[in-house]
Amino acid sequence: MSGVASTLAKKRAQAAGFGTNANASKYLNQDYEALRRQSLGAGTLFSDPYFPAAPESLGFKELGPSSYKTRGITWKRPRELCSNPQFIVGGATRTDICQGALGGVSEQTTQFTESQIPSRPLLLKLILQTRDICDCWLLAAIASLTLNEDVLARVVPNGQSFSDNYAGIFHFQFWQFGEWVDVVIDDRLPVKDGELVFVHSAEGNEFWSALLEKAYAKVNGCYEALSGGSTSEGFEDFTGGIAESYELSKAPSNMFQIIQKALEAGALLGCSIDITSAADSEAVTRQKLVKGHAYSLTGATEVNYRGRREKLVRMRNPWGQVEWTGAWSDGSSEWNNISSERPNASAEDGEFWMSFTDFLSQYSRIEICTLTPDAITSDSVKHWAVTNHDGTWRKGSTAGGCRNNPYTFWMNPQYVIKLNEEDDDPGDNEVGCSFVVGLIQKNRRRLRKSGEDMHTIGFAIYELPSQFHGQREVHLDKNFFLTHAQKARSETFINLREVCTRFKLPPGEYLVVPSTFEANKDGDFCLRVFSEKQTETLPCDDPVDAELPDETVSDSQVDSGFRGMFVKLAGADMEISASELSTILNKIIAKRTDIKTDGFSLETCRVMVNLMDDSGNGKLGLGEFATLWKKIQRYLGIYKKNDMDNSGTISTPELRLALKEAGFTLNNTIFQLLVARYGEADMTLDFDNFVACLMRLEMMFRVFKKLDPHKSGFIEMDFQQWLNFTMI
């Protein structure tokens, strides 16, 4: 399905209520209830053809078929592993999530700013954060998920078990780039030496967490695709919320209050400790904290300790073991000197308390996922407004790169945010409108099997001067960005799934430009804006229209010189066919050294003849040929003017400007189609392709306008009209 059709289909589905958590879209069109009934009726256990019990579901490299790590792995159903398997035992809790047996492969996350030049990689200052393949980031997110029963119920639908009408089939729901999807799996799980390879519960007969992870692996292509990531990614896919990250070395002064309010609001929180090298991955510190590992933050409180208030936070290691041994750890002497009641902590291994001061000094960052209004049932929680937009970056058309690429940056998709109301509680005496912008690149994990991975992404924000207010149907060109400085930007460009930053700006209209760091990187993205007050966010794009000049030349208007040339060219029938036109144009263009072309094809010449042929005989008479010649001369002037570097070709950024000069205004989607159809591999067009593009556009506009005499923007045609139109 094309990007245009896919977007339209998604909008229609959302308008009908599909894609919400209450009415999730069926992933891969698999209907859980229908498949379950089918299996029960046939007396067989469900086997998922889309995620088979096979090596390709494990991975492609470190967990690929030839990897030593996958030797001896078999797939078994829970009933083959224990006599009395249970889906959930005593409710889903954070102690149900333990890490599996495989791990040790590291990946690198790269951050850099626009001031660093992509063509000089040795000059880049890289901040490396190693993530392990054991998906501990996902485990921490699942553990935090269990702290909110309402949120958990959105991901893990009720009514699933290994007893009532068991058919070997289960389903889970995840948020995926703007919509909820219902994912069906069978219950065959990878096992090695009699134990589950990946996530499992401390209860040996409980399987909800292992099955949830399998469904998530299916959405992302395989288990190995889950390697490397941040807890915020899991947070968002389990809630539909938006996750912010704070570097604890420069945490705001009210960080503890932020944590407390987030926990009270049902937010999910994860923390980690940076490493400095791959060898440091999962290294255990002297006080038993694990580096390069994702923890859940599950509580924050204050106790009376020796006459003063001591701030404490409760942490959980998803390993289910290896706990902090410093102050306020289990059994430490500090607990003997508090005058208040001891706060709750799990009796299970892996969960512990520590002072907030130690937390700030030991951990590197915290990630907080704020939930969407539909995920919050409490009336006491203040809801933020949410807007969501899908977009694409396409090489040569809408992938302009960051501001280091001044002549292509303007081609990126653009969005206008209108901030109307200031915050109710300004805080820190700073007046303005609070909002969070999150930019997510879509489906990059699934592309790992094809050798691709995350792009390095970010965004810039510009304040729109008053003369641009209300002009949202205008894609701002390079002149705006060459003469206006950015007002704000994402903190870094980074090769994670999402870049997310909080801002507070005065009321007004602002332009958000999401981009990859380098130009010409294909990708799909989702741009979200969470705001304390209601805001309006709209795509900023050109309308699709054309101003087509009347260039008609009648026979009587043709001068004698042109008439004589036509007589020589047309031959005895005094008309020019498409093949004759091809010969004529190629002879003329071959004499020019300032224009590159590989010749006018017969197909292009047929389009020209069809556009000019009023008589319908498939040939051009004198006036028709004169009209065409006049048009080609005008196109030649535009082509030469926009060939800025005198290369004899025009680049795709130059094409967009040339099209506008020729009378066409086109949106990003249409421009992407033109570049894909007429652009060369190096993202240039020679003269014949340029003319073919404009001729085809003009014909399409003229046909539509002829069929839409009332300028309604809609046309109706019968089957014969459709054939006549498409066969031109």
C-alpha positions, 0 to 999 in steps of 0.5 A: 500500500502506498504511503498516501493510501496507508495514511488515508486508511489509517485516518478512516479507521481512527475516525471509526474508533479503530486503533484505540485501546478499546478497539485495537487494530488486529495485527497482521489481520489476525483475529484472536477470538476467531482463531481461538474458536477455529482451533477449539473446533478442530481440536488442535493447538494454535500454531502461529504461521507469522511467528513460527517456532523456528530460528528466524523468530529468535534472531538474525545475527547473535541469535541467528541459526549459526550462533553458538548461543542458539544451540540446543534451543527448542520450543515448548508449550507451558504444559510441556514444562510443568504440570500445572501452568498458570497465566497469572498467579496471585495477580501480576506483580513486578517480581514476576519478571526475571531475566533469561539466560542469554546475553552479553552482546553490546550495541552503541548509542551515538549522540551529537549536535548539529555543530558536528560535521557529518562528513568528518566523522573523526571530529564527532564527539561521541557519547557511547552508551552500551546496551546489552542484548538481554533486553533488561530495558524491556524487563524494567518497563514490564516491571513498572507496568505491573504497578498500575493495574489499569495500565496493565489491563490495557496490555494484558487482556483479561480472560486468558488461561491454560484451563478454560477453553485452552487452545494454545493461543494468547494475545496482548495489546501494544501501542505502536506509533499512534495506534493500539494493535492486538497481537496474537501468538501461540504459546510455544516458548524458546527453552534451553536445558529445560529453562526458558531462554528469555523473560520468565517469572520467579514462579516456575509455573507462571507464564504471562510475562514470557508470553507478553515478551514473545508478542512484543518480539513478534511486533518487532520482528524477532527476539534479537530485535529487542536488543539495545534500547531504553526503558522509555521505549517499553514504557511508551509501547505499553501505555501510549504515553510519552517518556522524558529522560533526565541526566541525574548529574544535572537534575533539576532542583525539584527532581524528588518532587518530580519523581513523587508526582510522577508516581502519584500520577501512575507514571512509569519510571526507569533508571540506569547507570552509564558505562564507559566501555563494552567491558563495563557492561553489566559490571557490578559495583562494590555496592552491588549495583549493575552498570549498563542495566535498566532498573525500575524506580517503584517508590519514593518517600520520606522518613524521620531519621535522627531528627531530620527528614530523609528522602528515599527511593525504592528500586528494583533490579529485573534480575530478581537478585543483586541488590544495593548494599549501601545505606538503607539497603535490606538489613542496614543499620539506618532502619533502626534509627527511624521514628516513622513507620518503615515503608513497604518493600518486596520480600523478594530479592531484587527490590531495595531502598536507597537514599535519594542522595545516593541515587543521584550519585550512583545512577546516571539517568531516569526516564519518566513516562507520562500517561495519555488521558485515556490511560488515567482513570483517576479524576485527581490526576491532571490530564495533558492534551495530546496530538499525533502526526505521522510523517515520512522522510524520503531521499531527494524529497523530504529527507533534508537532514539537520541544519548542517544542510542549509540548502536541503533542511527546508525540505523536511516535513514541517508542523505548526504548534499554536500555544494559546494559554500559559500554565496555571502554575508557572513554577520557578517564576517562569511564565509560559506554556509547557509542552513536550515534543516526542519524535519517534522513528517507526519500525526500525527494529524490524529493519535490523534483519535487513541490515538497517538500524536506527537513524540519528534523529532530532528536531528544531523549533522556530518562532513564527513571526506574525506575518506567517501566522495562519499560513499553515498551508505553506511549506516554508522554503530555504529563505526562511531558515537562512534568515531565522534562528531556531528558538529551541531544539531537541537536546541532542540528535541520537540514534534511539527510537525517540527523541523527547524534550520538554519546553516552556515557551511564550504563547504564540505560533511555532514551527517544528522541523523533524529531521535525520542528522544526515540528509537523504535517509529514508524513514517514517516517523511519528511526531507527538506533542503533549501540552499542559493546556490545549494546543493546536498542532497541524502539518505545514504543507503546500496546497496542491494546485496549479496556475496553467497559462494559456499558451495556445498558438493558432495556425494564423499566429505562426510566423513564416519562419516557424511555418517553413521549419514545420513544413520541413519537419512534418513531411507530406501529411503536414502533421508530426507523430510521437515518433517524429517528435522524438527524432526532432527534439533529440536532434535539437537537444543533441546540439546543446552542451549546457544541458544534460539529457539521455534523449526524449523517449517515445513515451515522453513524446506520446504524453506531449502529443496527447496533451497538445492534440485537440483533434484526437488523431494522435498527431500535432498540426501546425498550431499544436506543434507551435504551442508545444514548442512555446511550452518547451522553451518556457520550461527550458528557461526555468530549467536553466535558471534553477540549475544553480551550479551549471551542472546541466541537471537540476537537483531534487531541491531545485526541482521543487523550486522549479515546479513552483516557478512553472505554476505548480504547488505540490505537497510533500506526498506528491513531491515524493512520488515525482522524485521516485518517478523521475529522479535519478539515483543521484537525486538529479533530473536531466532535461528530458525527465524534467519536461516529462514531469511537467508535461505529465503534471499539466495533463493531470491537472487539465484533465481533472479541471475539465471534469470538475467545472464547478471547482468542487475539488471532487470528480465523478467518472464512469468506467469508460471515462476512467479508461480514457483517462488512464490510457492517455 
